[in-house]
Amino acid sequence: MRIRILPVAAALTATAALAGTFTPNSARSTDTVTTVADQVEPQISTTATPAGSTPKMEVLLTEDDIEKAKKRVKGELASPRPETAQSASPARPKAKLKDTKGTEEQFKKVMADARAFATEAKNKPFKLPEPKADKSASTLSMSNVNAFTHTYTIGDTPPDVLAQLCFSADKSYTDYTLVFDRYSYCERKKIAADYWKVDKTTGAKIEHMGTTYANMELFGQNSTTDRSTRLFARIQQGSVDYQWGIIDDWWTAPGVPLSLIGQCQQVLTACSTFQPSATMTWGTWDNSATWYPWDTSSPEYGMWGRDKLGLHGLTMEYYTDSDEYDTDQPGVVQSLHPRCDSATYFSTSRPQSCVFQEVIPFIAYSTAPDSPNRGVAQHIQDAFATPNSTYPTSSTAKLFPGEYDGTWNGEGLHRLTESLHSGIMAANEAEKDDACAKTGNYSTTGLPLALQPTLGQDCDEFPFRSTLEGAASSKWDFSVRAVDTTQNQSAGGSLVAFYGSDRVLAWDLALPTPEATNDTFYVRIS
């Protein structure tokens, strides 16, 4: 018998309190954002694969295995079927958990690899087909999706409206990924399994029995209350395709077992996965719409920086084990990379959370006539489009960071908080005030008297006061403009809510190569 040991993290022996624990989001968050209509579209919609994986496995079957498969098809032998808690399936072996975290170079590489997916995704766009006429347009409309999907409760199945949007297309649509935001994503991937008949004694291959194809569907949700991620999986109903030959397609292949198991990849920091494998025959999977969940957890100890960052990978493995042989190399469908934290400056109802590192955080403002923050949006748009038309004036080309282009390539913004960075924020405000009043260092370049704020107006600045790139930055330029007070307050409220809803972490100088590893966000103007 050949036994394989999987290169994944073991359950945490030192954190017994975490074992088997997953706290679902029991209530909707109080964080809200004034949104524009197009903000609810998936942030990533692509045919790119998160890790470039090509899921395929090779399985060795003895004559006994083949006979058992035939008996299951005939109903002469009971087919394996997991219970709701997946307790009927044995757990797969796991590697011993490492006590040390990765190196700084590994940290930067994992961050860079995760961010590279967004750039690749932009070059490989994907659009789901329009809903069929017999489908309810309202049911399948993006207008039913919350702008930030952390408000959806994590339960035993994915949220219905999101699952419908992800998986309503027929089985001909495959190999795509939709990422709604930092909290929810879905994926449909075509998988393959090669089966060989082998000599029971020697293990030598005798005959290629055939190949089975199917569409695997995954849905991932991050918790907003602890350092956990739930990954759901199933085989798309009606998608299994047997290519074993005209007889075995009917009488053998459907009776072969298939096991799925969610795993966490300890690529940088420790993680653990709960729930054993789910095992059914291919034929049973093909006729089932049931979702099976796996929970992963990131402990606090040994993590990075002030906010105890953990970063790991998620995969869904599939395999067929028999009495004589374990699958040497299971098929692997790569998921996204959860980044978990224990930041203390979010609301008390959200003390910990995980987000998908691939997703680019951005706040959206609109210049539309009915936008509640149109004046601020126009100010930022002008800074991006015609930087040297802004105040304070400059004799050299002005540079502004933070413009969203759908990739991580541009220079972004980094969040500050009053509790952690009061000195920088005060300096930002002082520079802004001088430029608005045309005093101090800006006595000749600041806002002219005719353009300074009057009754009912505020002096707005960009980049924001709550960013490292604000007015006191020695690297970047800034702009000030008089805008309507109500609109300025609306934009500021949306920014604060965005920080919470998108879990934007504050600047941490202690992280390795801070510019490359701190949370970065952008601004999109429409």
Long-range contacts (C-beta under 8 A, 24 or more apart in sequence): 1-324, 1-325, 1-326, 2-203, 2-325, 2-326, 2-328, 3-93, 3-326, 4-93, 4-326, 4-327, 4-328, 4-329, 5-93, 5-95, 6-92, 6-93, 6-94, 6-95, 6-263, 6-317, 6-330, 7-95, 7-265, 8-94, 8-95, 8-263, 8-264, 8-265, 8-266, 8-273, 8-315, 9-94, 9-95, 9-97, 9-98, 9-264, 9-265, 9-266, 9-270, 9-271, 9-272, 9-273, 9-312, 10-94, 10-95, 10-96, 10-97, 10-272, 11-94, 11-97, 11-272, 11-273, 11-274, 12-97, 12-270, 12-272, 12-297, 12-299, 13-97, 14-299, 14-301, 15-299, 15-301, 18-272, 18-297, 18-299, 19-272, 19-274, 20-274, 21-226, 21-297, 22-154, 22-223, 22-226, 22-228, 22-230, 22-274, 22-295, 22-297, 23-223, 23-225, 23-226, 23-228, 24-153, 24-154, 24-155, 24-223, 25-150, 25-151, 25-152, 25-153, 25-154, 25-223, 25-224, 25-225, 26-153, 27-349, 28-151, 28-153, 29-148, 29-150, 29-151, 29-224, 29-347, 29-349, 29-350, 29-500, 29-501, 30-347, 30-349, 31-148, 31-347, 31-497, 31-500, 31-501, 32-497, 32-501, 33-147, 33-148, 33-363, 33-494, 33-497, 33-498, 33-501, 34-372, 34-373, 34-490, 34-493, 34-494, 34-497, 35-147, 35-364, 36-364, 36-365, 36-366, 36-368, 36-371, 36-526, 37-143, 38-364, 38-526, 39-147, 39-364, 40-142, 40-143, 40-145, 40-146, 40-147, 41-142, 42-178, 42-179, 42-180, 43-179, 43-180, 43-181, 43-359, 43-360, 43-362, 44-117, 44-118, 44-121, 44-177, 44-178, 44-179, 44-185, 44-358, 44-359, 45-121, 45-125, 45-126, 45-127, 45-128, 45-176, 45-177, 45-178, 45-179, 46-120, 46-121, 46-122, 46-124, 46-125, 46-126, 46-176, 46-177, 47-124, 47-125, 47-126, 47-175, 47-176, 47-177, 48-117, 48-120, 48-121, 48-123, 48-124, 48-177, 49-175, 49-177, 49-189, 49-334, 50-117, 50-177, 50-187, 50-334, 50-335, 50-336, 50-337, 50-358, 51-113, 51-313, 51-334, 52-334, 53-332, 53-333, 53-334, 55-189, 55-190, 55-191, 55-192, 55-216, 55-318, 55-331, 55-332, 55-333, 56-191, 56-192, 56-193, 56-194, 56-331, 57-192, 57-193, 57-194, 57-318, 57-319, 57-320, 57-327, 57-329, 57-330, 57-331, 58-193, 58-194, 58-196, 58-327, 58-328, 58-329, 59-193, 59-194, 59-195, 59-196, 59-319, 59-320, 59-325, 59-327, 60-196, 60-198, 60-203, 60-205, 60-322, 60-324, 60-325, 60-328, 61-195, 61-196, 61-197, 61-198, 61-209, 61-256, 61-320, 61-322, 61-325, 62-197, 62-198, 62-199, 62-200, 62-322, 62-323, 62-324, 62-325, 63-197, 63-200, 64-200, 64-322, 64-323, 64-324, 65-256, 65-322, 65-323, 65-324, 66-197, 66-209, 66-252, 68-255, 69-252, 69-253, 69-254, 69-255, 69-256, 69-281, 70-251, 70-252, 70-255, 71-255, 72-254, 72-255, 72-281, 72-283, 73-250, 73-251, 73-252, 73-254, 73-255, 73-283, 74-251, 79-255, 79-257, 79-280, 79-281, 79-283, 79-284, 80-257, 80-279, 80-280, 80-281, 81-279, 81-280, 81-284, 82-277, 82-278, 82-279, 82-280, 82-292, 84-156, 85-275, 86-275, 86-276, 86-277, 86-278, 86-292, 87-276, 88-279, 89-259, 89-276, 89-277, 89-278, 89-279, 90-276, 90-277, 91-276, 91-277, 92-261, 92-276, 92-277, 92-317, 94-263, 94-273, 95-266, 97-266, 97-270, 97-272, 98-266, 98-270, 99-270, 99-302, 100-302, 101-268, 101-269, 101-270, 101-302, 101-303, 101-304, 102-267, 102-268, 102-269, 104-512, 104-513, 106-267, 106-268, 107-268, 107-304, 107-311, 107-512, 107-517, 108-512, 108-513, 108-516, 108-517, 110-267, 110-268, 110-311, 110-337, 111-311, 111-357, 111-516, 111-517, 112-516, 113-337, 114-311, 114-336, 114-337, 114-339, 114-357, 114-358, 115-357, 115-358, 115-360, 115-408, 116-408, 117-336, 117-358, 118-358, 118-359, 118-360, 118-406, 118-407, 118-408, 119-407, 119-408, 119-409, 121-177, 122-406, 122-407, 126-176, 126-177, 126-178, 128-165, 128-168, 128-169, 128-173, 128-176, 128-178, 129-169, 129-173, 131-168, 135-168, 139-164, 140-164, 140-165, 140-168, 145-180, 147-181, 147-501, 148-181, 148-183, 148-501, 148-502, 149-180, 149-181, 149-183, 149-184, 149-221, 150-181, 150-183, 150-184, 150-222, 150-224, 150-353, 150-501, 152-184, 152-221, 154-221, 154-223, 154-230, 156-291, 156-293, 157-232, 157-291, 158-186, 158-219, 158-221, 158-232, 158-291, 159-184, 162-186, 162-219, 163-219, 166-217, 166-219, 167-217, 167-236, 171-215, 171-236, 171-238, 171-239, 174-215, 179-336, 179-356, 179-358, 179-359, 181-359, 181-502, 182-222, 182-355, 182-356, 182-359, 182-361, 182-502, 182-503, 183-221, 183-222, 183-224, 183-355, 183-356, 184-219, 184-220, 184-221, 184-222, 185-219, 185-220, 185-335, 185-336, 185-356, 186-217, 186-218, 186-219, 186-220, 187-217, 187-218, 187-219, 187-333, 187-335, 188-215, 188-216, 188-217, 188-218, 188-236, 189-215, 189-216, 189-218, 189-333, 190-214, 190-215, 190-216, 191-215, 191-216, 191-318, 191-331, 191-333, 192-331, 193-258, 193-318, 193-320, 193-331, 195-244, 195-253, 195-256, 195-320, 198-325, 200-324, 203-325, 209-244, 209-248, 209-252, 209-253, 210-242, 210-243, 210-244, 210-245, 210-248, 210-249, 210-253, 211-243, 211-244, 212-240, 212-241, 212-242, 212-243, 212-244, 212-253, 212-256, 212-282, 213-240, 213-241, 213-243, 214-239, 214-240, 214-241, 214-282, 214-285, 214-286, 215-239, 216-260, 216-316, 216-318, 216-333, 218-316, 218-333, 218-335, 219-291, 220-314, 220-335, 220-336, 220-356, 222-338, 222-353, 222-354, 222-355, 222-356, 223-352, 223-353, 223-354, 224-350, 224-353, 224-503, 225-349, 225-350, 225-351, 225-352, 225-353, 226-297, 226-351, 226-352, 226-353, 227-297, 227-298, 227-299, 227-300, 227-310, 227-340, 227-341, 227-342, 227-352, 227-353, 227-354, 228-295, 228-296, 228-297, 228-298, 228-340, 228-354, 229-295, 229-296, 229-314, 229-338, 229-340, 229-354, 230-293, 230-294, 230-295, 231-262, 231-293, 231-294, 231-295, 231-296, 231-314, 231-316, 231-335, 232-291, 232-292, 232-293, 232-294, 233-260, 233-262, 233-278, 233-291, 233-292, 233-294, 233-316, 234-285, 234-288, 234-289, 234-290, 234-291, 234-292, 235-285, 235-286, 235-288, 237-286, 237-287, 237-288, 237-289, 238-286, 238-287, 239-286, 240-282, 240-283, 240-285, 240-286, 242-282, 253-282, 254-281, 254-282, 254-283, 254-286, 255-281, 255-282, 255-283, 256-281, 256-282, 256-320, 257-281, 257-282, 257-320, 257-321, 258-282, 258-285, 258-318, 258-319, 258-320, 259-318, 259-319, 259-320, 259-321, 260-292, 260-316, 260-317, 260-318, 261-294, 261-316, 261-317, 261-318, 261-319, 262-293, 262-294, 262-295, 262-296, 262-314, 262-315, 262-316, 262-317, 263-294, 263-314, 263-315, 263-316, 263-317, 264-296, 264-312, 264-313, 264-314, 264-315, 265-312, 265-313, 265-314, 265-315, 266-312, 267-311, 267-312, 267-313, 267-337, 268-310, 268-311, 268-312, 269-298, 269-302, 269-303, 269-304, 269-309, 269-310, 269-311, 269-312, 270-298, 270-299, 270-301, 270-302, 270-310, 270-312, 271-296, 271-297, 271-298, 271-299, 271-310, 271-312, 272-296, 272-297, 272-299, 273-297, 296-338, 298-338, 298-340, 298-354, 300-342, 303-340, 303-342, 304-511, 304-512, 304-517, 305-508, 305-510, 305-511, 306-343, 306-508, 306-510, 307-341, 307-342, 307-343, 307-344, 307-505, 307-506, 307-508, 308-341, 308-342, 309-339, 309-340, 309-341, 309-505, 309-511, 310-339, 310-340, 310-341, 311-337, 311-338, 311-339, 311-340, 311-357, 312-337, 312-338, 313-337, 314-338, 341-503, 341-505, 343-503, 343-505, 343-506, 345-417, 345-419, 345-420, 345-506, 346-500, 346-503, 347-500, 350-500, 350-503, 353-503, 355-502, 355-503, 360-404, 360-406, 360-407, 360-408, 360-520, 360-521, 360-522, 361-498, 361-502, 361-504, 361-519, 361-520, 361-521, 361-522, 362-404, 362-521, 362-522, 362-523, 362-524, 363-494, 363-495, 363-498, 363-502, 363-521, 363-522, 363-523, 363-524, 364-523, 364-524, 364-525, 364-526, 365-491, 365-494, 365-523, 365-524, 365-525, 365-526, 366-525, 366-526, 367-525, 367-526, 368-526, 372-486, 372-487, 372-490, 373-487, 373-488, 373-490, 373-491, 373-494, 374-487, 375-460, 375-483, 375-484, 375-487, 375-488, 376-460, 376-483, 376-487, 376-488, 376-490, 376-491, 377-491, 377-525, 379-460, 379-462, 379-479, 379-481, 379-483, 380-462, 380-523, 380-525, 381-525, 382-479, 383-462, 383-479, 384-525, 387-477, 387-479, 390-477, 390-479, 390-480, 390-481, 391-435, 391-445, 391-446, 391-447, 391-448, 391-451, 391-479, 391-480, 391-481, 392-435, 392-442, 392-445, 392-446, 392-447, 392-478, 392-480, 393-445, 394-445, 394-477, 398-477, 398-479, 399-476, 399-477, 400-462, 400-463, 400-476, 400-477, 400-478, 400-479, 401-463, 401-469, 401-476, 402-463, 402-467, 402-469, 402-521, 402-522, 402-523, 403-522, 403-523, 404-522, 404-523, 404-524, 405-522, 408-520, 410-522, 412-520, 412-521, 412-522, 413-463, 413-464, 413-467, 413-468, 413-469, 413-520, 413-521, 413-522, 413-523, 414-467, 414-468, 414-469, 414-507, 414-518, 414-519, 414-520, 414-521, 415-466, 415-467, 415-468, 415-499, 415-504, 415-505, 415-506, 415-507, 415-519, 415-521, 416-466, 416-467, 416-468, 416-470, 416-506, 416-507, 417-466, 417-506, 420-506, 420-507, 421-468, 421-506, 421-507, 424-468, 424-470, 424-472, 425-465, 425-466, 425-470, 427-470, 427-471, 427-472, 428-461, 428-465, 428-467, 428-470, 428-471, 428-472, 428-473, 429-465, 429-471, 430-472, 431-470, 431-471, 431-472, 431-478, 432-459, 432-461, 432-465, 432-470, 432-471, 432-478, 432-480, 433-459, 435-461, 435-471, 435-478, 435-480, 436-461, 436-480, 436-482, 446-480, 447-480, 447-481, 447-482, 451-481, 451-482, 452-482, 453-482, 454-482, 456-484, 456-485, 457-482, 457-483, 457-484, 457-485, 458-482, 458-483, 458-484, 458-485, 458-488, 458-489, 460-488, 460-491, 464-495, 466-495, 466-499, 468-507
